[in-house]
Each structure stands twice: as C-alpha cells, then as structure tokens.
C-alpha cells in the first residue's frame, strides 16, 4: 500500500487542508481585530507562531487516530469493516468547502473594505508624524485642485480659527483696527499649548468672502471658529463676538461689548477668556494669558496697527510707509516692545533689499531693545533670529532665539518657518522640510510657507513634491514672485527651459532679469543671457549679488560666480544662507573656494 494512499485513507491530507485554510482565516481575523482592541503587537504574532507549531502535531494525530462511532481510537485498533473514514472524509470535504467560502468572503471584505481604511489610516499617521498636514480640500474661494491635497487629522474640540472681525465703522480706513483686534485675539489664544490655533494668514484668507462655516472648517481643519464685528466711532467701540462649533454651526457663546477705546485691551482679554471657557480648555496651574503687543498709549497702539497693516501689503513701497508708523508708536511710548520688534523686522527687510549694512545694524539694535523691554514677547526673538541668520551669521545665537520663540508659542507658524530657515542654512535639509511642514500645519493656506517648502524640496530628488508645493503657493497667491521664481528654477533643472522662461518673466524686477539670464543660457541664447544679466547687475549690484552669482554659477563661470559670492558676503546678502541647498550652484560645489566660503561663514562643509 503506497504512502499517498494511506495518507488519503487516514484523512491526513484533508486534515492538512482544513488546518491550513482555517489557520489562514484565524490569522487574518486576528491581525485585523486584535489591534482594534488595543492588543499589543506581540499578540497577533504569537497567534501565528502557535498555529504553525500546532500543524505537525495535528498531522500526526490524524495519522495515529481515527474517529469512530465510539469516539477516537488508534487506527491500528479499528477493523476495516468498522471504519467510517469514508464518511468522515465526506464530512471533512464539506467542512473544507465551507471554510474556504468563509475565507474567500473575508478576503473580499478585507481587500475592498478594510484595506482601503487601513491604508488611509497609515497615510494619515505618516503625515501627522512628519508635520505634513494640508487641507482636505481648498476653501470655496480658493482654486480647486485636489491633486495636491492630502488628508489631515480629524479636528478636535481644542482647535480654532479666528476670522477677521468685520469693520462696521462708517470710515472704511478703520479696517486696520478691526484686523488688528482679530490678530491680537489670535495671539492671545495661540499662547495656550492645549489649543491649536490656525495662523493669521490662513484665517484671514477668508476676509471679504461669502464662505460658510462648514467650508472654512474643512479648509482649515478646525472644530471652532471665532468671528465678530467692530464698530468704532470716535473713542467709542462696539465689539460683537461669537464662537461657532463648525460640526453643526451652533453658537457656543456670543457677546456684545460697548467700551471706550481705552478699554480695548480689556475687551481682548475678556473675549479670550470667554472663548477659553466655552471651549473648556484646561489651563496649566501657572499659565497666564498675556498680551505683549499692547501699549499704555492708545494712539501708539493705533500707529502700531497702521504699520503692521502696511507691512502685510507685501510691497517695497509699503514697507517704506510702515517705518514712520512704527517710529511714531515708539515716540508715543518709548517702552513699546512690540513696536520695536516690528520696526526691527521691517528695517531688515528694507536693508536687505538695498544691501544697506547700516540699516541691518539698526534693525539688530531694535530687536535687542524689544527683547530687553519684553523678554516674553515672541516677535523680538523672531526678528533677531532672522537678522542673526542672514546678517550676523551667528548660528548659535539664532538657534537660541528660535528655541525661545518656540517655547513661548509652539503653535506660531513664523517660529517654525524661522527654524526651517536656520536648518536650511546649516544644510540640514530633511529637518528643515519637517519644520516647514510643521509650520504649514498651523497655517495651511500661507503662500510663503508653501514657497519655502517648495524651495527646500528643490534641493532633493523629489521634484514632484517640490512642484506640488510651489503650485499650491501659486494657487493661494497667483502673483507671488518668489513662487514663480523657484518653480522656474525647478523647471530649469528638469530641462524645461521654455517653461522656466515663462515663470521667470513673472518673478518681478529683483529676480526676473537674473532668471531670464539663466533660462536664455540653457536655451543656447548667449547674447540674450548676457543682456539680461547686465540689466540685473546695473539695477541690483548691491542688493542682488547672490542672484548674479547664481547666473554665473549656472553658466559655469566659476571665477565670476565666486567674485559675486564674495561681494554678497561683504554686503551681508541674506541669499547666501540658501547657498548650501541651491541647485544652481551644483557645478561649483567641488571648487575649493566653495568650502572656503562656507568656512568663512562659520558653516560646516
């Protein structure tokens, strides 16, 4: 009698089949169900190991024993005429078919129902851990493009967006005041680490739009929205505020305040306290919400808001208009730390554009003054960190300022973007990308944040992600000159010079001529490239030394590239802090002068 025949007679093969099918079904169900109940990782593995260990004993048992009407007996003890092995075999066949049917049904359910959910959960966890969080879909007033949108965490009750309060005053020029009130409320709430507060850029992107609360909630990923209005007449204020739960648009709290202008700070504190109470955010025992942006002089506060409003317009002319307002605020209140910090940041912007080192020194002094007056004011540390990175090249000092800023306000987008800027200068690209994505978590519709992320990703092989980020920036701010410029660079390094030329043409005066010189060189138009470069040199030899060096480096003219990099070093050109990650300098990185310049800047090779 052959071994195969004997295995069949004793139903060993059927036992093996039934065991394996049942084992597969058990392991699949265990792997899905046990984690749902918080079982430790070792438990599903243990189930698989035990089943594997039991396979051989099950086969031995089937070989040795036979099921009879009197129960289990050793096979050797069962007479052939008393054996019911054939009936047992038929029953086992039916059992195998039934288990197979169940296994196939489970396989289909797992593949088409459970697997997509698990993959979505893994993607969500991955993006949350990396800080890569973006709106599920743009708000109704933003350009529709789902291709660059990713899921993000389900909003919790402790998340909020402060929308710009509506200016109900007869004088529309008073809008700076209603905007300023909204921003200060946002700043107050952002001090609470228990509360996720969406940054100003994202919240204010809905200004003047007829957008419903549900759409705002979906775009910003928040569970609550604070909105209101301000009516200012002379020194009299009427402020209304309401807190809305976005899941059902129900009002959690609302209040109207009639106050004198001198009470504006008291109203801000009252509203912030009421919001915290309505959200039931538990405060730390020693935690006090303070507003370091206030002044004892109402007119000084007004001038501060006027200056901030001008800066946000984002043009060089408005930057120039902002400085007198900040200086007037300081004249009215010599201890106004927030005005000193705002003046420092704005002075540096202007000085960097002009290559004015004296202006950079003045900006640094004003940042120091802001910190001395208000050691707990975030703005001073951020302004000083920026100046230390781009002008002083004081990397340790900048790191200390960034750490202090993050400690004061962990949810401040500018603190995370400043951290990304420092890491970028040091050449820590993956860490810089993570910091930029963390900033986007708090300000998901900030074009500047997406530009920085795209610029960082340009330094990696992940060109698809870089283009996605820069495209997103241009969806949010179609006229963003930096976004066009860095998308053009991406096209350039991908060999798409014609596309690059189009974007360079939209990059503004500082970047545009240099960009055209880059693209025309790649297209083989040497004369056009040189003509564009000479325009750049004529207009921006002082403020644009870095851009000029970019062109020479891309064209392979190393001597000229390092000549202009040295000029940029002497002029304290902030662009040099991007040198470590700039793909346009790839051809000159092996030149000994490149390492020497990094060393002179105090940067690692």
BELGI-V85888 format. One record per run of one state. SS is the DSSP state (hx for helix, st for strand, lp for the rest). FROM is the first residue (numbers start at 1). LEN is the number of residues. If there is no record, write none. Layout:
ss=SS from=FROM len=LEN
ss=SS from=FROM len=LEN
This chain:
ss=lp from=1 len=2
ss=hx from=3 len=7
ss=lp from=10 len=2
ss=hx from=12 len=25
ss=lp from=37 len=4
ss=hx from=41 len=24
ss=st from=65 len=4
ss=lp from=69 len=2
ss=st from=71 len=4
ss=hx from=75 len=3
ss=lp from=78 len=2
ss=hx from=80 len=3
ss=lp from=83 len=2
ss=hx from=85 len=46
ss=lp from=131 len=15
ss=hx from=146 len=3
ss=lp from=149 len=10
ss=st from=159 len=4
ss=lp from=163 len=3
ss=st from=166 len=2
ss=lp from=168 len=4
ss=hx from=172 len=19
ss=lp from=191 len=5
ss=st from=196 len=2
ss=lp from=198 len=2
ss=hx from=200 len=7
ss=lp from=207 len=6
ss=hx from=213 len=8
ss=lp from=221 len=3
ss=st from=224 len=10
ss=lp from=234 len=2
ss=st from=236 len=10
ss=lp from=246 len=4
ss=st from=250 len=11
ss=hx from=261 len=19
ss=lp from=280 len=18
ss=hx from=298 len=15
ss=lp from=313 len=3
ss=hx from=316 len=17
ss=lp from=333 len=4
ss=hx from=337 len=18
ss=lp from=355 len=2
ss=hx from=357 len=17
ss=lp from=374 len=4
ss=hx from=378 len=15
ss=lp from=393 len=2
ss=hx from=395 len=14
ss=lp from=409 len=4
ss=hx from=413 len=14
ss=lp from=427 len=2
ss=hx from=429 len=14
ss=lp from=443 len=4
ss=hx from=447 len=11
ss=lp from=458 len=5
ss=hx from=463 len=14
ss=lp from=477 len=4
ss=hx from=481 len=13
ss=lp from=494 len=3
ss=hx from=497 len=8
ss=lp from=505 len=3
ss=hx from=508 len=15
ss=lp from=523 len=3
ss=hx from=526 len=15
ss=lp from=541 len=4
ss=hx from=545 len=10
ss=lp from=555 len=3
ss=hx from=558 len=13
ss=lp from=571 len=3
ss=hx from=574 len=8
ss=lp from=582 len=1
ss=hx from=583 len=6
ss=lp from=589 len=3
ss=hx from=592 len=9
ss=lp from=601 len=5
